[in-house]
Amino acid sequence: MQLSLAAVLAEAARRSPEHVAIVTDRERITYAGLWQDGLRHAAALQSLGVSPGDRVALLAGNVTDFARCYYGVLAAGATVVTIPPMLSPEEAGYLLSDSGASLVLARGEFAGLARAAADSSGVPVRTLGEPHRPDALEPVVEASEPLVSYVSRAPDDVAVVFYTSGTTGRPKGALLTHLNLVMNATVNAFDAHPLSGDDVVLGCLPLFHTFGQSVAMNTTFRVGATLVLQERFDPDDAIDLMRAEGVTVFDGVPTMFVRLAEAAARRDDAPSLRFCVSGGASLPVVVLDRFEKAFSTTLYEGYGLSETSPTASVNQPLFGTRAGSVGHPIWGVEVEIARADVDERVALLKTGEHGEIVVRGHNVFAGYLNAPEATAAAVVDGWFRTGDIGFKDAEGFVHIVDRKKDLIIRGGFNVYPREVEEALMRFPGIAQVAVIGLPDAELGEEVCAVVVPAEDGGVDTAALDAWAREHLGKHKYPRRVEVVTDLPLGPSHKVLKRELRARFGGEN
């Protein structure tokens, strides 16, 4: 049996050749044009010695070159390794050496990072977007005849290596197969939130990240819709793009929805969107409500990880929505709750019981690269253990309580930061909040709330303390409040709680 993720773009080009695939501030390119570019890039890569199964690192932002190279690598039968541009040379170098990449493709603005990262391993670098450079890929592409068709692969062959954030040590390379990613794009596009070729999707999510790559790009291309790319997220520019390009769908992470709602409150021209999808982190219900009112839309919160391609569950029109939940499992995927204190097997719990979220289905990855022990610990009895704590309610909606590692144990009582954050977000004047546990000699851990004030003022910490005491249990309300101008964000715009714990608690 043969299957390739490259077919996502190839079939869109066959069915809708003249339809616009990508819009940027520099160009508009049709599906036929984008696919021919992909086939020409594939031929160029072959001429540079890239063979089926080789790993090619891609270092680029939200530009057309990302899609050209991504599908070019796949069309050549190789595997894509995406490198976040904000890494240090040492961090990027580790990803190159660990992945065994044979070539790095880097946009010109990241060429310095690519070379510094590749120095230690001797991996060759080809730059993009600056054809005059001696190491530019463009001359090789221009001299190459496009492949007649893409090199197909087996469904279980690895299409993409996504590196996890490394919150518990060195990043691990999650191996995503062609079947994983084709199925995730297909189910997202035709089942979870049906799209059509008439839809216009705003792509603010980083394409190097699994959410932006799979849910925004691959899902959009799966139906032949149009993807409008924004290189760097800016809420006011995003609203302008929505209006100028007739955007109907927006995928984002909670921090984006917070800033878009704030921007919409300053202006009176927020467009009406057909629907939006939030993922990557927990979305406070108060933010969901603000955004839906500002953009006259329905916002569907979902849940997934790099290891699940990424979508595992999401609020869907078929089942209705439930604020504060991450909806139902997507088609063909099971999401259940297991005992978190039993590691050697998966012991499923009953409805309503709290435990570790486990996932089984076509979206579960093939394992971690070069890490058999980590793979064995993560995939048990055919289920992927997510490390997240949650429960399923009587109607089958999945609820995320918190990350297992973020759980605060104060004086022997469990405190789930998500619950405290939801409560504090209802206090007037707070734009964002992150709740963390800090070391305490008497209680083990103490609850600390790190808050970002709304744009129009500050936060009265004494009033917040009184309000929290009234609305939260005695073991839950934060005894310490820190006011900051912004929260540290990772490559996927997730709040980096480990940095907050280091800053305010002296954690190493």
Secondary structure, 3 states (H helix, E strand, C coil): CCCCCCHHHHHHHHHCCCCEEEECCCCEEEHHHHHHHHHHHHHHHHHCCCCCCCEEEEECCCCHHHHHHHHHHHHCCCEEEECCCCCCHHHHHHHHHHHCCCEEEEEHHHHHHHHHHHHCCCCCEEEECCCCCCCECHHHHHCCCCCCCCCCCCCCCEEEEEECCCCCCCCCEEEEEHHHHHHHHHHHHHHHCCCCCCCEEEECCCCCCHHHHHHHHHHHHHHCCEEEECCCCCHHHHHHHHHHHCCCEEEECHHHHHHHHHHHHHCCCCCCCCEEEECCCCCCHHHHHHHHHHHCCCEEEEEECHHHCCEEEECECCCECCCCCCCEECCCEEEEEECCCCCCCCCECCCCCCEEEEEEECCCCCCECCCHHHHHHHEECCEEEEEEEEEECCCCCEEEEEEHHHCEEECCEEECHHHHHHHHCCCCCEEEEEEEEEEECCCEEEEEEEEEECCCCCCCHHHHHHHHHHHCCCCCCCCEEEECCCCCECCCCCECHHHHHHHHHCCC
